[in-house]
Amino acid sequence: MLQLKKILIISLMFFITSLLAVTCLNAADHSRTDTVFRQLSAQIVKRVATSAGLAPKARQRSDKRPAFVLDYGNFNGNLILDGCGRNGQCTGLTLLGFFSGSSASLEAVNSWNSNGAYVTAYLSDDKDLVVAYWLDVKAGVTLQNINQFLSTYKSGVVAVAKKVSAYKK
């Protein structure tokens, strides 16, 4: 009988220890840079943008998707969270920059895009230059990947601006 009690107590302790380990894994520390996310909340994205020095300001969109305006210094980027469920978790990020008064031609924009660049350029209906960049979160990203996405966008905008303004037929 004593042996049976010992086995039950040891089994119960093992079960409780396993339960605690699973609970800790589910409550992942979102401040760790190596945590892999397959969905993101607006709060996490805002925290990363703030730590990158981009001063995110929440923006109301007519389609209700979470969005922020990011301050890149000499231009603003519009960061939109895509594929959001009712739980507020989103599976993609889109960064857009609108540059009115640009002298970009359709030929220059097409030339940029034909080189398979990481950021895409296009002309709006008003002939404003738009620079877009997407990040699919579903495959898994870390906070470091998101930070890299935000910083790469600035260098992409600068590269588009140089290429489009220097474009010669």
C-alpha positions in Angstrom: 0.0 0.0 0.0 2.8 2.4 0.9 4.5 1.6 -2.5 1.3 2.5 -4.3 1.0 5.9 -2.5 4.6 6.7 -3.5 3.9 5.9 -7.1 0.7 8.0 -7.0 2.5 11.0 -5.4 5.4 10.8 -7.9 2.9 10.5 -10.8 1.0 13.5 -9.5 4.2 15.6 -9.1 5.2 14.7 -12.7 1.7 15.7 -14.0 1.8 19.1 -12.1 5.4 19.8 -13.4 4.3 19.0 -17.0 1.2 21.2 -16.6 3.4 24.1 -15.4 5.8 23.7 -18.3 3.0 23.8 -20.9 1.5 26.9 -19.2 4.8 28.7 -19.3 5.3 27.9 -23.0 1.8 29.2 -23.8 2.5 32.5 -22.0 5.5 33.3 -24.2 7.7 36.3 -23.3 6.9 38.7 -26.1 10.0 40.8 -25.2 12.4 38.1 -26.3 13.8 38.7 -29.8 13.9 35.0 -30.6 10.1 34.4 -30.0 8.5 33.3 -33.3 5.2 34.9 -34.1 2.7 33.6 -36.7 0.2 36.3 -35.7 0.8 39.8 -34.4 -1.3 42.2 -32.3 -1.3 46.0 -32.8 0.3 46.3 -29.4 3.3 44.2 -30.4 3.8 46.1 -33.7 3.5 49.4 -31.9 6.1 48.4 -29.3 8.6 47.3 -32.0 8.0 50.6 -34.0 8.4 52.6 -30.9 11.7 50.8 -30.0 12.9 51.5 -33.6 12.3 55.3 -33.0 9.5 55.6 -35.5 7.0 57.3 -33.1 3.9 55.3 -34.2 0.6 57.1 -34.1 -2.6 55.1 -34.3 -4.7 55.8 -37.4 -8.4 55.1 -37.9 -9.1 53.4 -41.2 -12.5 53.1 -42.8 -12.0 49.3 -43.1 -11.3 49.0 -39.4 -7.9 47.4 -39.9 -5.4 48.5 -37.2 -2.9 51.0 -38.6 -0.2 53.4 -37.6 1.6 56.4 -39.1 5.3 56.0 -38.7 7.7 59.0 -38.6 10.7 58.2 -40.8 12.1 61.8 -40.5 11.7 63.2 -44.0 8.5 61.2 -44.8 5.8 59.2 -43.1 5.0 55.5 -43.6 1.5 54.1 -43.2 1.8 50.7 -41.4 -1.4 48.6 -41.8 -2.0 45.3 -40.2 -3.6 42.7 -42.5 -5.5 39.5 -42.2 -6.8 40.3 -38.7 -9.2 38.0 -36.9 -11.8 38.9 -34.4 -9.2 38.2 -31.7 -7.1 41.1 -32.9 -4.3 38.9 -34.2 -3.1 39.7 -37.7 -1.1 37.7 -40.2 0.5 40.4 -42.3 2.0 43.9 -42.4 1.8 46.4 -45.2 3.9 49.6 -45.3 2.9 52.3 -47.7 4.4 55.7 -48.4 2.6 58.3 -50.6 4.7 61.0 -52.3 2.7 63.7 -53.9 4.1 66.1 -56.4 6.7 63.5 -57.6 7.8 63.6 -61.2 7.8 59.8 -61.4 6.8 58.4 -64.8 5.2 55.1 -65.4 8.3 54.0 -67.3 10.5 54.8 -64.3 8.2 52.9 -61.9 8.0 49.9 -64.2 11.8 49.9 -64.6 12.2 49.8 -60.8 9.6 47.0 -60.4 11.1 44.9 -63.2 14.3 44.5 -61.3 12.6 42.4 -58.6 13.2 44.9 -55.8 12.0 44.2 -52.3 9.8 47.3 -52.3 7.3 47.9 -55.0 6.5 51.3 -56.5 3.4 52.3 -58.4 1.5 55.5 -59.4 -1.8 56.3 -57.8 -4.8 57.6 -59.8 -3.5 61.1 -58.9 -0.1 60.3 -60.3 1.5 60.3 -56.8 4.3 57.9 -56.3 3.4 55.1 -53.8 6.0 52.8 -52.3 4.8 49.5 -50.8 6.4 46.8 -48.8 4.8 43.6 -47.3 5.6 41.1 -44.6 3.8 37.8 -44.4 3.8 36.8 -40.7 2.1 33.3 -41.2 5.4 31.5 -41.8 6.8 32.9 -38.6 8.7 36.1 -37.7 10.7 37.3 -34.7 10.7 40.8 -33.3 14.1 41.2 -35.0 12.5 40.4 -38.4 9.8 43.0 -37.8 12.4 45.6 -36.8 14.4 44.7 -40.0 11.2 45.1 -42.1 10.6 48.6 -40.7 14.2 49.7 -41.2 14.5 48.2 -44.7 11.5 50.2 -45.8 13.3 53.5 -45.4 16.3 52.4 -47.4 13.9 51.0 -50.1 12.1 54.4 -50.3 15.4 56.2 -50.7 16.5 53.7 -53.4 13.1 54.1 -55.3 13.4 57.9 -55.1 16.9 57.8 -56.5 16.1 55.3 -59.3 12.8 57.0 -60.3 14.3 60.5 -60.3 17.4 59.5 -62.2 15.4 57.4 -64.8 16.2 58.2 -68.4 14.4 56.7 -71.4 
